[in-house]
């Protein structure tokens, strides 16, 4: 049962990381100079996102050692729902009907995949 | 005309970056499973995390993250992220051939739905751009 707790922690961390990296990616200057781009990449949002991304797999590995890859991977389907919701709530991204219908198909697909 | 060409070229580059991120994600998954097979539940040792395949998996993850930053620099998160669901379809195929995990009818239907979902998101965006 503990493997389900591990996998849900992993989902929460993954969603947080995506939102942080999206924020940080927007701060990178659009410049031809590579040094400026690299410097821009080292902003606090990307660094925090990278840290969160690096600890998430620890929980994934703990879960994986107790369940099949196919089952564990299905749970990560929740990432899609929460990442898209987060992008809409925090960054006011345009949730077109195509994105919503596509997301529903993906989520349904992940649920069915796990049957 | 010139800016349209440039825009087109930029789009091809963005989709190529998504593709590269997808491949790195799948390689990371496969190496993680190979590495976690070596972990023992009863006799757990933190040092076991540092085996060859787990390190390889992490390397793929780091590279995927770098590529991903450049995807998100230009694309919406709610547009780009769903593309990563294609990894389910690919992981299904790889877990069958490498780890002998079962392919069921449900997994095939689920994978098909995810692929259709990504296609809807992609085609919807193209439709909007052409307006």
gemmi code that builds the backbone of each chain (N, CA, C; Angstrom):
import gemmi

chains = {
    "A": [
        ("UNK", (0.822, -1.211, 0.000), (0.000, 0.000, 0.000), (0.862, 1.270, 0.000)),
        ("UNK", (1.998, 1.211, 0.702), (2.888, 2.379, 0.798), (3.361, 2.842, -0.581)),
        ("UNK", (3.384, 1.923, -1.550), (3.854, 2.307, -2.885), (2.941, 3.364, -3.526)),
        ("UNK", (1.643, 3.353, -3.133), (0.719, 4.364, -3.678), (1.010, 5.744, -3.097)),
        ("UNK", (1.430, 5.789, -1.839), (1.838, 7.068, -1.237), (3.077, 7.599, -1.949)),
        ("UNK", (4.032, 6.715, -2.206), (5.254, 7.122, -2.907), (4.920, 7.734, -4.264)),
        ("UNK", (4.024, 7.076, -4.973), (3.746, 7.520, -6.344), (2.978, 8.845, -6.345)),
        ("UNK", (2.124, 9.070, -5.326), (1.390, 10.346, -5.266), (2.316, 11.504, -4.886)),
        ("UNK", (3.287, 11.232, -4.024), (4.288, 12.260, -3.694), (5.053, 12.618, -4.961)),
        ("UNK", (5.382, 11.577, -5.734), (6.097, 11.800, -6.983), (5.283, 12.688, -7.943)),
        ("UNK", (3.970, 12.475, -8.018), (3.111, 13.295, -8.888), (3.142, 14.762, -8.436)),
        ("UNK", (2.976, 14.983, -7.138), (2.968, 16.355, -6.610), (4.285, 17.068, -6.912)),
        ("UNK", (5.397, 16.354, -6.757), (6.704, 16.957, -7.009), (6.885, 17.267, -8.495)),
        ("UNK", (6.419, 16.359, -9.346), (6.577, 16.555, -10.789), (5.793, 17.771, -11.275)),
        ("UNK", (4.567, 17.920, -10.794), (3.740, 19.055, -11.203), (4.380, 20.371, -10.742)),
        ("UNK", (4.838, 20.395, -9.501), (5.511, 21.582, -8.969), (6.728, 21.946, -9.825)),
        ("UNK", (7.509, 20.938, -10.175), (8.716, 21.179, -10.965), (8.382, 21.771, -12.335)),
        ("UNK", (7.352, 21.236, -12.996), (6.973, 21.750, -14.320), (6.563, 23.214, -14.239)),
        ("UNK", (5.803, 23.551, -13.200), (5.344, 24.934, -13.060), (6.525, 25.870, -12.777)),
        ("UNK", (7.473, 25.411, -11.967), (8.652, 26.231, -11.672), (9.502, 26.433, -12.928)),
        ("UNK", (9.688, 25.364, -13.699), (10.549, 25.462, -14.885), (9.904, 26.337, -15.957)),
        ("UNK", (8.586, 26.236, -16.082), (7.891, 27.110, -17.045), (8.120, 28.575, -16.680)),
        ("UNK", (8.019, 28.881, -15.403), (8.254, 30.252, -14.932), (9.695, 30.680, -15.249)),
        ("UNK", (10.629, 29.804, -14.935), (12.045, 30.122, -15.154), (12.411, 30.233, -16.626)),
        ("UNK", (11.804, 29.387, -17.462), (12.132, 29.385, -18.892), (11.761, 30.716, -19.537)),
        ("UNK", (10.700, 31.339, -19.031), (10.269, 32.619, -19.568), (11.219, 33.757, -19.225)),
        ("UNK", (12.103, 33.528, -18.269), (13.041, 34.579, -17.839), (14.364, 34.536, -18.603)),
        ("UNK", (14.546, 33.492, -19.439), (15.801, 33.374, -20.197), (15.788, 34.411, -21.325)),
        ("UNK", (16.834, 35.242, -21.429), (16.841, 36.260, -22.479), (16.955, 35.634, -23.867)),
        ("UNK", (16.298, 36.265, -24.837), (16.369, 35.784, -26.211), (17.615, 36.411, -26.836)),
        ("UNK", (18.736, 35.744, -26.673), (20.000, 36.343, -27.086), (20.833, 35.328, -27.858)),
        ("UNK", (21.624, 35.843, -28.812), (22.500, 34.963, -29.597), (23.705, 34.522, -28.764)),
        ("UNK", (24.039, 35.331, -27.747), (25.213, 35.003, -26.939), (24.904, 33.858, -25.988)),
        ("UNK", (25.618, 32.744, -26.177), (25.365, 31.540, -25.397), (25.581, 31.789, -23.905)),
        ("UNK", (26.620, 32.600, -23.601), (26.932, 32.845, -22.185), (25.768, 33.526, -21.460)),
        ("UNK", (25.094, 34.439, -22.172), (23.944, 35.131, -21.567), (22.774, 34.176, -21.368)),
        ("UNK", (22.604, 33.264, -22.337), (21.508, 32.290, -22.244), (21.754, 31.346, -21.069)),
        ("UNK", (23.007, 30.882, -20.946), (23.343, 29.974, -19.835), (23.145, 30.683, -18.497)),
        ("UNK", (23.593, 31.933, -18.448), (23.427, 32.716, -17.232), (21.945, 32.873, -16.887)),
        ("UNK", (21.146, 33.101, -17.941), (19.706, 33.251, -17.758), (19.046, 31.967, -17.275)),
        ("UNK", (19.626, 30.829, -17.685), (19.065, 29.537, -17.268), (19.262, 29.281, -15.779)),
        ("UNK", (20.283, 29.921, -15.225), (20.567, 29.686, -13.805), (19.753, 30.623, -12.909)),
        ("UNK", (18.468, 30.732, -13.204), (17.634, 31.556, -12.322), (17.010, 30.690, -11.229)),
        ("UNK", (16.464, 31.355, -10.209), (16.039, 30.594, -9.020), (14.915, 29.613, -9.311)),
        ("UNK", (14.045, 29.956, -10.282), (12.927, 29.053, -10.569), (13.412, 27.759, -11.200)),
        ("UNK", (14.342, 27.894, -12.151), (14.863, 26.693, -12.810), (15.685, 25.862, -11.828)),
        ("UNK", (16.455, 26.530, -10.985), (17.262, 25.798, -9.996), (16.362, 25.055, -9.011)),
        ("UNK", (15.303, 25.728, -8.548), (14.363, 25.054, -7.641), (13.659, 23.902, -8.353)),
        ("UNK", (13.239, 24.158, -9.599), (12.567, 23.119, -10.385), (13.467, 21.908, -10.578)),
        ("UNK", (14.737, 22.179, -10.885), (15.701, 21.092, -11.098), (15.874, 20.272, -9.827)),
        ("UNK", (15.915, 20.951, -8.697), (16.065, 20.255, -7.413), (14.865, 19.331, -7.169)),
        ("UNK", (13.669, 19.879, -7.411), (12.454, 19.082, -7.199), (12.417, 17.893, -8.163)),
        ("UNK", (12.822, 18.140, -9.405), (12.842, 17.070, -10.418), (13.817, 15.966, -10.014)),
        ("UNK", (14.901, 16.334, -9.375), (15.894, 15.327, -8.996), (15.452, 14.476, -7.803)),
        ("UNK", (14.613, 15.045, -6.919), (14.185, 14.208, -5.790), (12.951, 13.359, -6.123)),
        ("UNK", (12.159, 13.797, -7.123), (10.943, 13.054, -7.487), (11.225, 11.581, -7.824)),
        ("UNK", (12.257, 11.285, -8.630), (12.492, 9.880, -8.997), (12.837, 8.971, -7.829)),
        ("UNK", (13.290, 9.538, -6.710), (13.574, 8.689, -5.542), (12.275, 7.996, -5.128)),
        ("UNK", (11.178, 8.753, -5.132), (9.879, 8.179, -4.767), (9.376, 7.234, -5.855)),
        ("UNK", (9.712, 7.581, -7.097), (9.315, 6.736, -8.209), (10.038, 5.383, -8.131)),
        ("UNK", (11.325, 5.438, -7.821), (12.111, 4.201, -7.716), (11.612, 3.326, -6.570)),
        ("UNK", (11.270, 3.976, -5.446), (10.735, 3.223, -4.304), (9.440, 2.508, -4.696)),
        ("UNK", (8.587, 3.207, -5.445), (7.331, 2.604, -5.894), (7.599, 1.488, -6.909)),
        ("UNK", (8.522, 1.775, -7.829), (8.823, 0.810, -8.904), (9.352, -0.515, -8.377)),
        ("UNK", (10.051, -0.466, -7.238), (10.614, -1.708, -6.719), (9.511, -2.620, -6.183)),
        ("UNK", (8.275, -2.094, -6.061), (7.164, -2.892, -5.555), (6.040, -3.082, -6.561)),
        ("UNK", (6.128, -2.424, -7.715), (5.060, -2.612, -8.709), (5.634, -2.673, -10.119)),
        ("UNK", (4.816, -3.161, -11.054), (5.241, -3.238, -12.446), (5.417, -1.835, -13.016)),
        ("UNK", (6.363, -1.711, -13.933), (6.602, -0.426, -14.584), (5.320, 0.113, -15.230)),
        ("UNK", (4.574, -0.771, -15.885), (3.346, -0.351, -16.558), (2.340, 0.268, -15.600)),
        ("UNK", (2.210, -0.321, -14.406), (1.247, 0.181, -13.416), (1.728, 1.502, -12.818)),
        ("UNK", (2.998, 1.535, -12.416), (3.556, 2.754, -11.814), (3.461, 3.920, -12.796)),
        ("UNK", (3.782, 3.615, -14.037), (3.811, 4.666, -15.050), (2.403, 5.205, -15.304)),
        ("UNK", (1.393, 4.347, -15.154), (0.011, 4.791, -15.366), (-0.383, 5.886, -14.383)),
        ("UNK", (0.103, 5.751, -13.171), (-0.234, 6.748, -12.149), (0.272, 8.128, -12.497)),
        ("UNK", (1.353, 8.183, -13.245), (1.900, 9.483, -13.604), (0.949, 10.230, -14.551)),
        ("UNK", (-0.113, 9.554, -14.962), (-1.137, 10.213, -15.778), (-1.770, 11.405, -15.077)),
        ("UNK", (-1.786, 11.358, -13.753), (-2.319, 12.486, -12.993), (-1.494, 13.744, -13.224)),
        ("UNK", (-0.210, 13.558, -13.566), (0.644, 14.710, -13.875), (0.008, 15.611, -14.929)),
        ("UNK", (-0.565, 14.986, -15.956), (-1.090, 15.745, -17.091), (-2.230, 16.642, -16.668)),
        ("UNK", (-3.134, 16.088, -15.882), (-4.287, 16.860, -15.431), (-3.829, 18.051, -14.581)),
        ("UNK", (-2.945, 17.779, -13.614), (-2.551, 18.841, -12.693), (-1.598, 19.860, -13.324)),
        ("UNK", (-0.759, 19.427, -14.256), (0.126, 20.379, -14.933), (-0.701, 21.354, -15.774)),
        ("UNK", (-1.656, 20.834, -16.526), (-2.471, 21.706, -17.383), (-3.337, 22.636, -16.524)),
        ("UNK", (-3.906, 22.086, -15.437), (-4.685, 22.937, -14.533), (-3.821, 24.040, -13.936)),
        ("UNK", (-2.615, 23.681, -13.544), (-1.685, 24.652, -12.955), (-1.301, 25.742, -13.942)),
        ("UNK", (-1.067, 25.345, -15.196), (-0.681, 26.321, -16.225), (-1.822, 27.319, -16.449)),
        ("UNK", (-3.040, 26.828, -16.338), (-4.207, 27.698, -16.512), (-4.369, 28.629, -15.305)),
        ("UNK", (-4.242, 28.072, -14.107), (-4.459, 28.856, -12.889), (-3.337, 29.877, -12.662)),
        ("UNK", (-2.085, 29.419, -12.777), (-0.971, 30.304, -12.426), (-0.497, 31.185, -13.577)),
        ("UNK", (-0.557, 30.668, -14.806), (0.005, 31.428, -15.926), (-1.045, 31.872, -16.935)),
        ("UNK", (-2.313, 31.658, -16.620), (-3.408, 32.116, -17.480), (-3.231, 31.632, -18.924)),
        ("UNK", (-2.750, 30.425, -19.082), (-2.614, 29.898, -20.440), (-3.997, 29.642, -21.025)),
        ("UNK", (-4.059, 29.748, -22.342), (-5.326, 29.618, -23.032), (-5.741, 28.142, -23.127)),
        ("UNK", (-6.770, 27.767, -22.352), (-7.247, 26.379, -22.428), (-8.271, 26.263, -23.552)),
        ("UNK", (-7.770, 26.011, -24.758), (-8.673, 25.874, -25.905), (-9.482, 24.590, -25.749)),
        ("UNK", (-10.585, 24.490, -26.490), (-11.400, 23.278, -26.393), (-10.603, 22.063, -26.869)),
        ("UNK", (-9.679, 22.278, -27.806), (-8.850, 21.177, -28.276), (-7.963, 20.640, -27.143)),
        ("UNK", (-7.400, 21.570, -26.383), (-6.542, 21.148, -25.267), (-7.340, 20.391, -24.220)),
        ("UNK", (-8.567, 20.873, -23.946), (-9.394, 20.204, -22.935), (-9.842, 18.820, -23.395)),
        ("UNK", (-10.303, 18.740, -24.646), (-10.754, 17.449, -25.175), (-9.565, 16.484, -25.265)),
        ("UNK", (-8.435, 17.000, -25.747), (-7.232, 16.178, -25.849), (-6.791, 15.667, -24.487)),
        ("UNK", (-6.846, 16.549, -23.506), (-6.440, 16.177, -22.145), (-7.368, 15.108, -21.576)),
        ("UNK", (-8.681, 15.262, -21.850), (-9.637, 14.256, -21.367), (-9.349, 12.901, -22.012)),
        ("UNK", (-9.050, 12.913, -23.305), (-8.735, 11.653, -24.005), (-7.471, 11.027, -23.401)),
        ("UNK", (-6.480, 11.859, -23.108), (-5.229, 11.355, -22.521), (-5.498, 10.760, -21.138)),
        ("UNK", (-6.258, 11.479, -20.312), (-6.524, 10.993, -18.961), (-7.336, 9.699, -18.993)),
        ("UNK", (-8.375, 9.684, -19.836), (-9.187, 8.476, -19.990), (-8.310, 7.323, -20.476)),
        ("UNK", (-7.439, 7.631, -21.413), (-6.523, 6.624, -21.949), (-5.649, 6.045, -20.853)),
        ("UNK", (-5.176, 6.913, -19.951), (-4.302, 6.457, -18.871), (-5.064, 5.586, -17.878)),
        ("UNK", (-6.325, 5.966, -17.597), (-7.153, 5.163, -16.684), (-7.405, 3.779, -17.293)),
        ("UNK", (-7.775, 3.762, -18.560), (-8.051, 2.487, -19.242), (-6.782, 1.637, -19.325)),
        ("UNK", (-5.683, 2.302, -19.598), (-4.375, 1.629, -19.682), (-4.076, 0.849, -18.405)),
        ("UNK", (-4.535, 1.402, -17.299), (-4.232, 0.835, -15.977), (-5.192, -0.286, -15.569)),
        ("UNK", (-6.214, -0.566, -16.376), (-7.218, -1.584, -15.997), (-6.610, -2.997, -15.991)),
    ],
    "B": [
        ("UNK", (6.844, 37.235, -45.846), (7.198, 35.919, -46.378), (8.382, 35.354, -45.616)),
        ("UNK", (9.375, 36.215, -45.462), (10.581, 35.795, -44.736), (10.255, 35.405, -43.301)),
        ("UNK", (9.395, 36.213, -42.664), (9.073, 35.956, -41.263), (8.220, 34.694, -41.140)),
        ("UNK", (7.414, 34.413, -42.168), (6.607, 33.195, -42.165), (7.530, 31.977, -42.218)),
        ("UNK", (8.546, 32.061, -43.123), (9.521, 30.965, -43.240), (10.238, 30.745, -41.918)),
        ("UNK", (10.615, 31.850, -41.309), (11.351, 31.786, -40.056), (10.488, 31.162, -38.951)),
        ("UNK", (9.220, 31.555, -38.975), (8.263, 31.041, -38.013), (8.105, 29.529, -38.171)),
        ("UNK", (8.041, 29.107, -39.435), (7.900, 27.689, -39.788), (9.115, 26.918, -39.275)),
        ("UNK", (10.301, 27.477, -39.555), (11.550, 26.832, -39.165), (11.613, 26.696, -37.644)),
        ("UNK", (11.151, 27.743, -36.974), (11.120, 27.764, -35.523), (10.206, 26.660, -34.980)),
        ("UNK", (9.057, 26.478, -35.655), (8.121, 25.446, -35.242), (8.716, 24.061, -35.387)),
        ("UNK", (9.374, 23.819, -36.507), (10.003, 22.510, -36.748), (11.015, 22.244, -35.645)),
        ("UNK", (11.780, 23.279, -35.289), (12.787, 23.155, -34.234), (12.137, 22.799, -32.898)),
        ("UNK", (11.012, 23.457, -32.580), (10.317, 23.203, -31.315), (9.797, 21.773, -31.240)),
        ("UNK", (9.198, 21.300, -32.349), (8.670, 19.930, -32.345), (9.794, 18.910, -32.296)),
        ("UNK", (10.923, 19.246, -32.924), (12.077, 18.354, -32.857), (12.577, 18.254, -31.412)),
        ("UNK", (12.600, 19.386, -30.719), (13.027, 19.388, -29.306), (12.073, 18.554, -28.452)),
        ("UNK", (10.774, 18.631, -28.728), (9.799, 17.809, -28.001), (10.105, 16.333, -28.230)),
        ("UNK", (10.403, 15.987, -29.475), (10.718, 14.598, -29.833), (11.950, 14.101, -29.071)),
        ("UNK", (12.996, 14.933, -29.030), (14.229, 14.556, -28.320), (13.934, 14.364, -26.829)),
        ("UNK", (13.135, 15.261, -26.260), (12.789, 15.161, -24.835), (12.041, 13.851, -24.557)),
        ("UNK", (11.180, 13.474, -25.491), (10.395, 12.242, -25.368), (11.307, 11.006, -25.347)),
        ("UNK", (12.260, 10.972, -26.263), (13.190, 9.836, -26.342), (13.998, 9.735, -25.049)),
        ("UNK", (14.486, 10.884, -24.554), (15.281, 10.883, -23.322), (14.441, 10.425, -22.135)),
        ("UNK", (13.157, 10.812, -22.129), (12.250, 10.415, -21.045), (12.100, 8.892, -21.012)),
        ("UNK", (11.917, 8.294, -22.181), (11.717, 6.848, -22.252), (12.978, 6.096, -21.849)),
        ("UNK", (14.133, 6.566, -22.352), (15.396, 5.929, -21.962), (15.575, 6.004, -20.448)),
        ("UNK", (15.216, 7.151, -19.865), (15.310, 7.317, -18.415), (14.435, 6.308, -17.683)),
        ("UNK", (13.216, 6.080, -18.186), (12.297, 5.117, -17.584), (12.867, 3.698, -17.629)),
        ("UNK", (13.389, 3.339, -18.787), (13.906, 1.973, -18.968), (15.098, 1.743, -18.036)),
        ("UNK", (16.003, 2.709, -17.980), (17.176, 2.558, -17.113), (16.757, 2.548, -15.634)),
        ("UNK", (15.737, 3.343, -15.288), (15.258, 3.364, -13.894), (14.732, 1.994, -13.492)),
        ("UNK", (13.994, 1.352, -14.396), (13.443, 0.030, -14.086), (14.579, -0.998, -13.976)),
        ("UNK", (15.545, -0.913, -14.876), (16.694, -1.826, -14.821), (17.436, -1.643, -13.495)),
        ("UNK", (17.590, -0.377, -13.097), (18.305, -0.085, -11.860), (17.524, -0.484, -10.625)),
        ("UNK", (16.201, -0.274, -10.642), (15.409, -0.559, -9.448), (15.235, -2.061, -9.242)),
        ("UNK", (15.407, -2.839, -10.289), (15.358, -4.300, -10.140), (16.478, -4.781, -9.216)),
        ("UNK", (17.521, -3.956, -9.117), (18.650, -4.343, -8.267), (18.431, -3.934, -6.802)),
        ("UNK", (17.363, -3.135, -6.548), (17.107, -2.695, -5.171), (16.433, -3.811, -4.380)),
        ("UNK", (16.894, -4.007, -3.164), (16.285, -5.018, -2.305), (15.401, -4.340, -1.271)),
        ("UNK", (14.204, -4.894, -1.064), (13.264, -4.287, -0.114), (13.636, -4.665, 1.321)),
        ("UNK", (13.973, -5.927, 1.522), (14.252, -6.424, 2.874), (15.572, -5.900, 3.415)),
        ("UNK", (16.522, -5.780, 2.492), (17.867, -5.432, 2.924), (18.266, -4.131, 2.246)),
        ("UNK", (17.540, -3.062, 2.614), (17.696, -1.806, 1.879), (18.980, -1.068, 2.252)),
        ("UNK", (19.686, -0.642, 1.215), (20.936, 0.073, 1.413), (20.923, 1.308, 0.498)),
        ("UNK", (21.168, 2.489, 1.094), (21.122, 3.727, 0.310), (22.113, 3.685, -0.856)),
        ("UNK", (23.221, 3.038, -0.646), (24.245, 2.959, -1.693), (23.746, 2.225, -2.940)),
        ("UNK", (22.721, 1.385, -2.747), (22.161, 0.659, -3.895), (21.589, 1.602, -4.947)),
        ("UNK", (21.230, 2.823, -4.511), (20.695, 3.789, -5.469), (21.730, 4.168, -6.525)),
        ("UNK", (22.995, 4.063, -6.135), (24.032, 4.530, -7.049), (24.557, 3.417, -7.950)),
        ("UNK", (23.650, 2.654, -8.513), (24.129, 1.652, -9.461), (24.152, 2.222, -10.878)),
        ("UNK", (24.807, 1.514, -11.769), (25.067, 1.994, -13.123), (23.803, 2.470, -13.850)),
        ("UNK", (22.747, 1.657, -13.802), (21.553, 1.994, -14.574), (20.803, 3.185, -13.993)),
        ("UNK", (20.813, 3.295, -12.660), (20.137, 4.446, -12.060), (20.882, 5.737, -12.414)),
        ("UNK", (22.212, 5.682, -12.414), (23.003, 6.854, -12.803), (22.733, 7.209, -14.269)),
        ("UNK", (22.665, 6.188, -15.111), (22.350, 6.393, -16.527), (20.958, 7.012, -16.679)),
        ("UNK", (20.012, 6.517, -15.880), (18.651, 7.045, -15.900), (18.623, 8.516, -15.510)),
        ("UNK", (19.377, 8.848, -14.468), (19.464, 10.244, -14.030), (20.096, 11.131, -15.101)),
        ("UNK", (21.108, 10.599, -15.790), (21.751, 11.371, -16.855), (20.733, 11.725, -17.945)),
        ("UNK", (19.922, 10.747, -18.322), (18.872, 10.992, -19.324), (17.905, 12.052, -18.817)),
        ("UNK", (17.583, 11.962, -17.525), (16.646, 12.903, -16.921), (17.191, 14.331, -16.960)),
        ("UNK", (18.480, 14.490, -16.659), (19.103, 15.820, -16.664), (19.099, 16.396, -18.088)),
        ("UNK", (19.479, 15.564, -19.058), (19.484, 16.023, -20.451), (18.064, 16.381, -20.907)),
        ("UNK", (17.111, 15.561, -20.473), (15.717, 15.825, -20.840), (15.272, 17.180, -20.278)),
        ("UNK", (15.686, 17.458, -19.050), (15.342, 18.732, -18.414), (15.902, 19.928, -19.166)),
        ("UNK", (17.142, 19.798, -19.616), (17.766, 20.894, -20.363), (17.022, 21.155, -21.667)),
        ("UNK", (16.708, 20.089, -22.381), (15.968, 20.226, -23.639), (14.589, 20.842, -23.357)),
        ("UNK", (13.998, 20.380, -22.266), (12.637, 20.814, -21.909), (12.543, 22.315, -21.620)),
        ("UNK", (13.594, 22.866, -20.994), (13.618, 24.306, -20.707), (13.450, 25.093, -22.009)),
        ("UNK", (14.121, 24.609, -23.066), (14.037, 25.332, -24.337), (12.709, 25.114, -25.049)),
        ("UNK", (12.057, 24.013, -24.749), (10.698, 23.814, -25.278), (9.756, 24.819, -24.605)),
        ("UNK", (9.846, 24.899, -23.268), (8.916, 25.757, -22.513), (9.201, 27.241, -22.707)),
        ("UNK", (10.408, 27.546, -23.176), (10.758, 28.937, -23.410), (9.842, 29.530, -24.481)),
        ("UNK", (9.398, 28.683, -25.404), (8.603, 29.201, -26.522), (7.182, 28.668, -26.579)),
        ("UNK", (6.918, 27.561, -25.899), (5.586, 26.977, -26.024), (4.848, 27.020, -24.693)),
        ("UNK", (3.516, 26.996, -24.779), (2.696, 26.896, -23.578), (2.948, 25.555, -22.895)),
        ("UNK", (2.969, 25.576, -21.554), (3.113, 24.331, -20.795), (1.917, 23.413, -21.053)),
        ("UNK", (0.716, 24.008, -21.129), (-0.492, 23.191, -21.323), (-0.587, 22.627, -22.741)),
        ("UNK", (0.270, 23.124, -23.658), (0.325, 22.551, -25.003), (1.423, 21.487, -25.091)),
        ("UNK", (2.613, 21.833, -24.608), (3.772, 20.947, -24.773), (3.720, 19.707, -23.879)),
        ("UNK", (3.287, 19.895, -22.637), (3.361, 18.777, -21.682), (2.573, 17.532, -22.117)),
        ("UNK", (1.344, 17.698, -22.654), (0.601, 16.499, -23.077), (1.353, 15.620, -24.087)),
        ("UNK", (2.285, 16.201, -24.847), (3.047, 15.399, -25.806), (3.837, 14.278, -25.123)),
        ("UNK", (4.200, 14.533, -23.866), (4.983, 13.532, -23.147), (4.189, 12.245, -22.905)),
        ("UNK", (2.848, 12.302, -23.079), (2.047, 11.093, -22.844), (2.303, 10.029, -23.910)),
        ("UNK", (2.895, 10.431, -25.037), (3.253, 9.436, -26.059), (4.249, 8.429, -25.473)),
        ("UNK", (4.916, 8.840, -24.407), (5.874, 7.929, -23.765), (5.187, 6.655, -23.248)),
        ("UNK", (3.900, 6.724, -22.891), (3.176, 5.534, -22.426), (3.146, 4.471, -23.516)),
        ("UNK", (2.869, 4.955, -24.719), (2.764, 4.040, -25.851), (4.120, 3.364, -26.071)),
        ("UNK", (5.165, 4.181, -26.013), (6.507, 3.650, -26.258), (6.985, 2.774, -25.105)),
        ("UNK", (6.654, 3.168, -23.866), (7.049, 2.355, -22.704), (6.347, 1.000, -22.743)),
        ("UNK", (5.089, 0.997, -23.186), (4.342, -0.263, -23.306), (5.099, -1.230, -24.220)),
        ("UNK", (5.537, -0.705, -25.344), (6.253, -1.537, -26.314), (7.577, -2.019, -25.719)),
        ("UNK", (8.312, -1.096, -25.087), (9.614, -1.471, -24.529), (9.476, -2.414, -23.336)),
        ("UNK", (8.451, -2.190, -22.471), (8.355, -3.074, -21.304), (7.941, -4.485, -21.720)),
        ("UNK", (7.306, -4.598, -22.879), (6.982, -5.923, -23.405), (8.254, -6.631, -23.884)),
        ("UNK", (9.054, -5.924, -24.667), (10.233, -6.561, -25.262), (11.391, -6.734, -24.287)),
        ("UNK", (11.579, -5.761, -23.363), (12.745, -5.830, -22.477), (12.419, -6.538, -21.171)),
        ("UNK", (11.245, -6.223, -20.574), (10.945, -6.775, -19.244), (9.874, -7.864, -19.280)),
        ("UNK", (9.429, -8.224, -20.479), (8.406, -9.257, -20.656), (7.127, -8.975, -19.883)),
        ("UNK", (6.790, -7.698, -19.701), (5.523, -7.368, -19.062), (4.406, -7.551, -20.079)),
        ("UNK", (3.202, -7.854, -19.576), (2.101, -8.212, -20.466), (1.526, -6.998, -21.200)),
        ("UNK", (1.194, -7.198, -22.468), (0.417, -6.205, -23.210), (-1.016, -6.689, -23.204)),
        ("UNK", (-1.919, -5.890, -22.635), (-3.325, -6.295, -22.602), (-4.109, -5.450, -23.606)),
        ("UNK", (-5.325, -5.894, -23.867), (-6.192, -5.124, -24.753), (-6.447, -3.722, -24.215)),
        ("UNK", (-6.596, -3.634, -22.866), (-6.826, -2.324, -22.245), (-5.662, -1.380, -22.496)),
        ("UNK", (-4.457, -1.924, -22.406), (-3.283, -1.061, -22.623), (-3.236, -0.560, -24.058)),
        ("UNK", (-3.658, -1.403, -24.977), (-3.663, -0.984, -26.382), (-4.731, 0.102, -26.597)),
        ("UNK", (-5.924, -0.110, -25.999), (-6.992, 0.903, -26.141), (-6.559, 2.215, -25.466)),
        ("UNK", (-5.995, 2.098, -24.249), (-5.536, 3.288, -23.528), (-4.480, 4.054, -24.300)),
        ("UNK", (-3.506, 3.329, -24.833), (-2.443, 3.971, -25.609), (-3.012, 4.675, -26.833)),
        ("UNK", (-3.991, 4.030, -27.473), (-4.599, 4.636, -28.658), (-5.295, 5.941, -28.288)),
        ("UNK", (-6.013, 5.929, -27.145), (-6.708, 7.144, -26.704), (-5.734, 8.283, -26.421)),
        ("UNK", (-4.608, 7.950, -25.781), (-3.606, 8.991, -25.491), (-3.053, 9.579, -26.776)),
        ("UNK", (-2.797, 8.711, -27.744), (-2.273, 9.187, -29.030), (-3.292, 10.098, -29.707)),
        ("UNK", (-4.574, 9.706, -29.643), (-5.635, 10.529, -30.230), (-5.704, 11.879, -29.505)),
        ("UNK", (-5.581, 11.851, -28.164), (-5.610, 13.085, -27.381), (-4.517, 14.054, -27.803)),
        ("UNK", (-3.305, 13.542, -27.951), (-2.185, 14.393, -28.379), (-2.442, 14.930, -29.785)),
        ("UNK", (-2.980, 14.072, -30.649), (-3.275, 14.501, -32.024), (-4.300, 15.635, -32.027)),
        ("UNK", (-5.322, 15.532, -31.166), (-6.350, 16.587, -31.087), (-5.704, 17.911, -30.655)),
        ("UNK", (-4.840, 17.842, -29.633), (-4.187, 19.061, -29.141), (-3.312, 19.686, -30.230)),
        ("UNK", (-2.575, 18.830, -30.925), (-1.688, 19.309, -31.992), (-2.491, 19.921, -33.136)),
        ("UNK", (-3.516, 19.202, -33.602), (-4.305, 19.691, -34.739), (-5.075, 20.959, -34.377)),
        ("UNK", (-5.537, 21.044, -33.120), (-6.242, 22.236, -32.671), (-5.360, 23.466, -32.751)),
        ("UNK", (-4.096, 23.289, -32.375), (-3.142, 24.403, -32.407), (-2.894, 24.859, -33.846)),
        ("UNK", (-2.745, 23.896, -34.741), (-2.524, 24.219, -36.154), (-3.705, 24.986, -36.715)),
        ("UNK", (-4.905, 24.535, -36.332), (-6.114, 25.206, -36.800), (-6.146, 26.658, -36.352)),
        ("UNK", (-5.757, 26.882, -35.089), (-5.753, 28.251, -34.550), (-4.743, 29.137, -35.252)),
        ("UNK", (-3.549, 28.557, -35.531), (-2.483, 29.327, -36.174), (-2.897, 29.787, -37.566)),
        ("UNK", (-3.660, 28.937, -38.258), (-4.045, 29.253, -39.637), (-5.146, 30.308, -39.711)),
        ("UNK", (-5.834, 30.510, -38.602), (-6.955, 31.466, -38.616), (-6.496, 32.875, -38.961)),
    ],
}
model = gemmi.Model(1)
for chain_id, residues in chains.items():
    chain = gemmi.Chain(chain_id)
    for i, (resn, *xyz) in enumerate(residues, 1):
        res = gemmi.Residue()
        res.name, res.seqid = resn, gemmi.SeqId(i, " ")
        for name, pos in zip(("N", "CA", "C"), xyz):
            atom = gemmi.Atom()
            atom.name, atom.element = name, gemmi.Element(name[0])
            atom.pos, atom.b_iso = gemmi.Position(*pos), 0.0
            res.add_atom(atom)
        chain.add_residue(res)
    model.add_chain(chain)
structure = gemmi.Structure()
structure.add_model(model)
structure.setup_entities()
